[in-house]
Amino acid sequence: MGQLDQQGIVTLQELMVTALATADVVAKLLIDKGFLSKKEFETKLFAERATYQALLQRVEKASVDA
């Protein structure tokens, strides 16, 4: 996991870098080991990305409307 600061807290930036690196490594290992193709990964990634973007838009709209 990310580096702890002097108070033993992981910063948001460190958490994000760790999460992104972890996801990247897992995807690369699955592709390298032949469990899925790069095309399959990209197709699923773009579908999931669209889902997350729609969710964020709903959250942003709800916070503006509140």
Protein Blocks (a to p, Z undefined) as FASTA:
>chain_A
ZZddfkopacfklmmmmmmmmmmmmmmmmmmnopacfklmmmmmmmmmmmmmmmmmmmmm
mmmmZZ
